[in-house]
Amino acid sequence: MNMFDTIFARQSIRNFCQERIDWETLEDILKFADSLPMLIKDSKVEFKLVSNIEQKQGFNGPFSIKAPYYICLSAEKTEDYLLNAGYLMQQLNLYIESKGLGTCFLGTANPGRALKSSMKYDYVISLAFGKSKGPVYRDPSQANRLPEEDLVVYKEEVSSNIRKMLEAARLAPSSINNQPWRFVVYKNRIHVFARKNPWFAKPLDRMKMIDMGIMMANLLIAAEELWIDVKVAKSDALKNKSFPNNEYILTVLIS
Ligand SMILES: Cc1cc2nc3c(=O)[nH]c(=O)nc-3n(C[C@H](O)[C@H](O)[C@H](O)COP(=O)(O)O)c2cc1C
């Protein structure tokens, strides 16, 4: 299965066999991680592979998951670094899942102090992975997601390929399945927005930007698979406009 097909078949896995994965596969995953395209050019990031097999590595928190391996991302804190982090981690996530391994993002679990201090930049997020005890894939109809009509406003009739890109975006995983993404769609551009959190949920804003990056990976992988040329840009007009329920993130220009 390629990464595009995996978008429609994947699910989060929380029950892992505490079993070793062969070194070639791990090396291949790390090589892939280091070759990933960025959403935000020249961002500085480091991937760290953590084996939880020989020695228990500290991941704490109520939503922590026991897995044989984790891959942790640390990044330099620059503008949109969270968006970029989500974008990178979802590409890696789909790559690992496409190999028949199970994965789950760990947004709320925290690495122990020793592990954190061994990272090159600021810790952002981890992905738990390994051989799954149950099925790794599911039918897309089983994914618990908001319907398209809640997420997308079509301003013009668009091609079936653009609809397929938006379907890939809709199926993206998000922290506590929040699905913050919203879209305003024209033939030649998709304006991407994120739902605003109420004031008491502001601490969730950080995870929301990672979610938005994750969704962008699905959108852009679908564009590539469907041979649609796209460019990501920010509209100054929309950036400076205030919307009651949503915040403007970026625009995908379609040529
Ligand atoms: C950024 C992010 C953080 C997440 N953090 C956790 C977590 O800490 N613990 C957990 O069990 N699941 C976590 N998840 C998994 C989500 O709960 C899951 O993706 C969502 O409920 C949709 O389910 P699905 O991935 O099976 O489609 C996280 C997902 C994302 C994208």
The ligand as a Gaussian input file, in Angstrom:
#p B3LYP/6-31G(d) Opt

LIG

0 1
 C       -1.637000      15.434000      17.488000
 C       -2.305000      14.184000      18.006000
 C       -2.148000      13.799000      19.319000
 C       -2.735000      12.619000      19.809000
 N       -2.513000      12.234000      21.094000
 C       -3.006000      11.057000      21.545000
 C       -2.681000      10.600000      22.860000
 O       -1.951000      11.262000      23.612000
 N       -3.185000       9.400000      23.264000
 C       -4.003000       8.651000      22.452000
 O       -4.442000       7.571000      22.873000
 N       -4.319000       9.070000      21.176000
 C       -3.835000      10.231000      20.709000
 N       -4.111000      10.648000      19.419000
 C       -4.954000       9.834000      18.540000
 C       -6.331000      10.454000      18.307000
 O       -7.136000      10.267000      19.452000
 C       -6.956000       9.810000      17.052000
 O       -6.162000      10.127000      15.951000
 C       -8.360000      10.291000      16.793000
 O       -9.214000       9.933000      17.846000
 C       -8.920000       9.701000      15.482000
 O       -8.866000       8.296000      15.485000
 P       -8.101000       7.497000      14.336000
 O       -6.667000       7.975000      14.331000
 O       -8.209000       6.039000      14.711000
 O       -8.775000       7.795000      13.038000
 C       -3.544000      11.819000      18.942000
 C       -3.707000      12.222000      17.606000
 C       -3.093000      13.376000      17.138000
 C       -3.240000      13.736000      15.696000

